[in-house]
């Protein structure tokens, strides 16, 4: 903590013993402290002109509550991080504090190691080099009002430790947004660990997230750290979180609330220190209503929701995006960057891009390979050849379908699946990655299905 020695921290708590404990702990970290027992005293200290680097406040105070203090600081000194001290197990209070703008929270009885970690992270906010962290994270490309708003929201959310749920269509750049939140925050020097919850088989998800001990199940030949532990001190990004099985959602909820995980086969839990970000292209609220997502977990991961605009909502960014993406593609191929004709720009602007930025990038990859003379023309984009899958609905009687099944439902369904996969693979020239995206399944799932149906090349 030597780099923050002398930083001033405001402690607000009406219990003298708690104030003394915090003062001693922070003093040993080389920090200066000022204390208040009420909201009124805290307001005076905040307004007296002396600079503060952090505020620690209890939830319950004689003349109000800590939420009021958080809101006051957000309105008057938004760059000052506030950490809330809540009663043990009072999740509702913690969520209210985070929604109001608190940096983080810690429960009573105060665990000193967690307190030190929280303080260190909060004080890092003043020393973050935004330019450096922007370079380290994926760049958000675009100058439309929608993108300007998104950048402003990211900067604000990066200063908090609140769980953020990122919502947006497939291919819109949710992971890029998550990386930017991580890269502009106090955990930027720590790891960023991303996992697609829909791509992991249900029977392995607990081991992937929490780890396991050797011999805890068949095939566990060695100890394995889970992704929570791999992200220690950094950020864990749960993509497609709505795809988690309900049984796993219960365990994830406990891990978030207790900030501890139990590896498969272990007798004891392990403390974790991660910031949780999540994303999905689905509506979590609708998933809750349908009984596929736990309401209590919804409130824990969806403390703050961030919407990523679709490419259709920011069409004026298409040309800028196209040039930037072509630059990356050309660099990967160690080639010159082709130019884009005006007809190609018009063609792209008139297309609806259901696959968003990811589809634009794939389109440009094809055009890069097809174009002549270093110029991408409208025809090179092959937008006219992109067809929306049409489902043929045939009205058949129950008896005719039973005749087709012929007493072997598995074989009948396998034939249908084989036909769909074959058609999709042919349409995408046997590019498995593109085929998986078109079918809305994970690459691992596609590979498994191909092997099961003897469609391997």
Secondary structure, DSSP 8 states (H G I E B T S, - for coil): -GGGTT-EEEEE-S-HHHHHHHHHHHHHTT-EEEEESSHHHHHHHHHSS---SEEEEESEETTEEHHHHHHHHHHH-TTSEEEEEE-TT-HHHHHHHHHHT-SEEEESS--HHHHHHHHHHHHHGGG--HHHHHHHS------SHHHHHHHHHHHHHHT--S-EEEE--TTS-HHHHHHHHHHTSTTTTS-EEEEEGGGS-TTTHHHHHHEE-TTSSTT--S-EE-HHHHTTTSEEEEETGGGS-HHHHHHHHHHHHHTEE--BT-SS-EE---EEEEEESS-HHHHHHTTSS-HHHHHHH-SEEEE---GGGGGGGHHHHHHHHHHHHHHHTT----EE-HHHHHHHHTS--TTHHHHHHHHHHHHHHH-BTTEE-GGGG-GGG------------HHHHHHHHTT-HHHHHHHHHHHHHHHHHHHTTT-HHHHHHHHT--HHHHHHHHHHTT---
